[in-house]
C-alpha cells in the first residue's frame, strides 16, 4: 500500500513538472512578428498586427488610416522601396505597449523606422509606424 502511494506521488510530480515548465514560457512576442514582417517588406503580414486605425508617417504623407487603407499604402511603399533588410537598433516595453526603433534598408534608400504597439485586451496591436528617410 505504501509503495502504491509513493508511486502516485512520483507520477503526480513527474506529470506536474512539464506543465509548470511549459506554462512559464510566453508565446512569441508580438513585436517580433512585426519585425519579421518589416524584414520581408510584407504589408499583409504586417497588417495582422494592426489596430482598427493605424497612424502612418511616410516621407510624402502622414495620417491616421483604417486597417484596409494602411495595408494598401504600405503595399505601395514596399513596392516602390523594395526592402533588403531591417536592423533593430532598440526595442522595449513601456508598460502599456511595446516599441521598436530600427533601420529599414531598401534599394532606394534607408529609413529610420519607429513602431509603437499598444495592449488592447490581451493582445498587442500596432498603433503607429513611421518611416523617416536617412540622409
C-alpha positions, 0 to 999 in steps of 0.5 A: 500500500505504501509503495502504491502511494509513493508511486502516485506521488512520483507520477503526480510530480513527474506529470506536474513538472512539464506543465509548470515548465511549459506554462512559464514560457510566453508565446512569441512576442508580438513585436517580433512578428512585426519585425519579421514582417518589416524584414520581408517588406510584407504589408499583409503580414504586417497588417495582422498586427494592426489596430482598427486605425493605424497612424502612418508617417511616410516621407510624402504623407502622414495620417491616421488610416483604417486597417484596409487603407494602411495595408494598401499604402504600405503595399505601395511603399514596399513596392516602390522601396523594395526592402533588403533588410531591417536592423533593430537598433532598440526595442522595449516595453513601456508598460502599456505597449511595446516599441521598436526603433530600427533601420529599414534598408531598401534599394532606394534608400534607408529609413529610420523606422519607429513602431509603437504597439499598444495592449488592447485586451490581451493582445498587442496591436500596432498603433503607429509606424513611421518611416523617416528617410536617412540622409 
